[in-house]
Amino acid sequence: MAHCSQASYPSLNTEAAMSILKASPLHKLVILVASLGFLAGMTALATPGEAREIQWCSRDSKRGTVCMYHTEQQCRAAISGRGGTCVRRRV
């Protein structure tokens, strides 16, 4: 029967490992600015396209005006049985 010897691993230098995790204030600032720029850009890109797609609103006495429909058919299905009207959204 063969004996398995335990592998020896090099000792971990905790100071070296911790220095990797510590970032300089300038590095933190660069990451923060880049993150905020990315989020602002994504928000600016997402909002106008979505707003253009939603073109129909339902109007009724209970809920008022709700603009969340991409097509007139979606709007009519939503008000079916409850009453109300569908109107094209004014942009």
C-alpha beads as a LAMMPS data file, in Angstrom:
LAMMPS data file: protein, C-alpha beads

91 atoms
90 bonds

1 atom types
1 bond types

-500.0 500.0 xlo xhi
-500.0 500.0 ylo yhi
-500.0 500.0 zlo zhi

Masses

1 110.0

Atoms # bond

1 1 1 0.000 0.000 0.000
2 1 1 1.424 3.383 -0.978
3 1 1 1.544 6.187 1.507
4 1 1 0.411 9.624 0.434
5 1 1 2.592 12.349 1.757
6 1 1 0.998 15.575 2.764
7 1 1 1.754 18.361 0.324
8 1 1 3.660 21.232 1.766
9 1 1 2.411 24.655 0.805
10 1 1 4.481 27.793 1.047
11 1 1 3.577 29.878 4.048
12 1 1 1.267 32.757 3.306
13 1 1 2.697 36.159 3.987
14 1 1 -0.305 37.946 5.451
15 1 1 1.250 41.389 5.102
16 1 1 1.681 40.901 1.359
17 1 1 -1.869 39.629 1.006
18 1 1 -3.310 42.572 2.938
19 1 1 -1.326 45.109 0.914
20 1 1 -3.109 43.884 -2.215
21 1 1 -6.491 44.523 -0.589
22 1 1 -5.602 48.035 0.557
23 1 1 -6.165 50.670 -2.101
24 1 1 -4.684 54.143 -2.078
25 1 1 -7.062 57.111 -1.756
26 1 1 -6.344 58.055 -5.382
27 1 1 -7.188 54.540 -6.548
28 1 1 -10.476 54.654 -4.610
29 1 1 -11.294 58.047 -6.157
30 1 1 -10.645 56.761 -9.677
31 1 1 -12.911 53.750 -9.083
32 1 1 -15.646 55.976 -7.628
33 1 1 -15.559 58.452 -10.522
34 1 1 -15.535 55.666 -13.116
35 1 1 -18.488 53.933 -11.415
36 1 1 -20.539 57.116 -11.229
37 1 1 -19.787 57.907 -14.864
38 1 1 -20.838 54.427 -15.919
39 1 1 -24.110 54.635 -13.969
40 1 1 -24.930 58.093 -15.327
41 1 1 -24.264 56.941 -18.874
42 1 1 -26.403 53.830 -18.528
43 1 1 -29.279 55.851 -17.056
44 1 1 -29.111 58.390 -19.867
45 1 1 -29.128 55.641 -22.487
46 1 1 -31.995 53.656 -20.965
47 1 1 -34.511 56.390 -20.176
48 1 1 -35.221 57.990 -23.582
49 1 1 -35.669 54.683 -25.399
50 1 1 -38.098 53.355 -22.852
51 1 1 -40.055 56.599 -22.791
52 1 1 -40.437 56.516 -26.587
53 1 1 -41.784 52.973 -26.518
54 1 1 -44.624 53.684 -24.099
55 1 1 -47.155 55.374 -26.363
56 1 1 -50.570 54.515 -24.923
57 1 1 -52.388 55.592 -21.770
58 1 1 -55.575 54.348 -20.163
59 1 1 -57.962 56.800 -18.541
60 1 1 -60.676 55.920 -16.078
61 1 1 -62.364 57.546 -13.107
62 1 1 -60.859 55.158 -10.560
63 1 1 -57.147 55.124 -11.475
64 1 1 -56.903 58.304 -13.522
65 1 1 -54.395 58.301 -16.376
66 1 1 -51.903 55.436 -16.518
67 1 1 -49.267 55.474 -19.279
68 1 1 -47.634 52.046 -19.412
69 1 1 -48.740 50.428 -22.652
70 1 1 -46.653 49.876 -25.752
71 1 1 -49.611 49.174 -28.033
72 1 1 -53.250 50.190 -28.243
73 1 1 -54.203 46.504 -27.952
74 1 1 -52.438 46.236 -24.568
75 1 1 -54.284 49.298 -23.340
76 1 1 -57.673 48.019 -24.519
77 1 1 -57.059 44.656 -22.863
78 1 1 -56.235 46.407 -19.591
79 1 1 -59.444 48.449 -19.520
80 1 1 -61.648 45.641 -20.802
81 1 1 -64.500 45.037 -18.383
82 1 1 -63.624 48.051 -16.234
83 1 1 -64.488 50.852 -18.592
84 1 1 -62.354 53.778 -19.527
85 1 1 -60.640 54.883 -22.703
86 1 1 -57.264 54.532 -24.364
87 1 1 -55.482 57.611 -25.629
88 1 1 -52.220 58.060 -27.466
89 1 1 -49.529 59.559 -25.235
90 1 1 -48.496 63.119 -26.017
91 1 1 -44.750 63.498 -26.109

Bonds

1 1 1 2
2 1 2 3
3 1 3 4
4 1 4 5
5 1 5 6
6 1 6 7
7 1 7 8
8 1 8 9
9 1 9 10
10 1 10 11
11 1 11 12
12 1 12 13
13 1 13 14
14 1 14 15
15 1 15 16
16 1 16 17
17 1 17 18
18 1 18 19
19 1 19 20
20 1 20 21
21 1 21 22
22 1 22 23
23 1 23 24
24 1 24 25
25 1 25 26
26 1 26 27
27 1 27 28
28 1 28 29
29 1 29 30
30 1 30 31
31 1 31 32
32 1 32 33
33 1 33 34
34 1 34 35
35 1 35 36
36 1 36 37
37 1 37 38
38 1 38 39
39 1 39 40
40 1 40 41
41 1 41 42
42 1 42 43
43 1 43 44
44 1 44 45
45 1 45 46
46 1 46 47
47 1 47 48
48 1 48 49
49 1 49 50
50 1 50 51
51 1 51 52
52 1 52 53
53 1 53 54
54 1 54 55
55 1 55 56
56 1 56 57
57 1 57 58
58 1 58 59
59 1 59 60
60 1 60 61
61 1 61 62
62 1 62 63
63 1 63 64
64 1 64 65
65 1 65 66
66 1 66 67
67 1 67 68
68 1 68 69
69 1 69 70
70 1 70 71
71 1 71 72
72 1 72 73
73 1 73 74
74 1 74 75
75 1 75 76
76 1 76 77
77 1 77 78
78 1 78 79
79 1 79 80
80 1 80 81
81 1 81 82
82 1 82 83
83 1 83 84
84 1 84 85
85 1 85 86
86 1 86 87
87 1 87 88
88 1 88 89
89 1 89 90
90 1 90 91
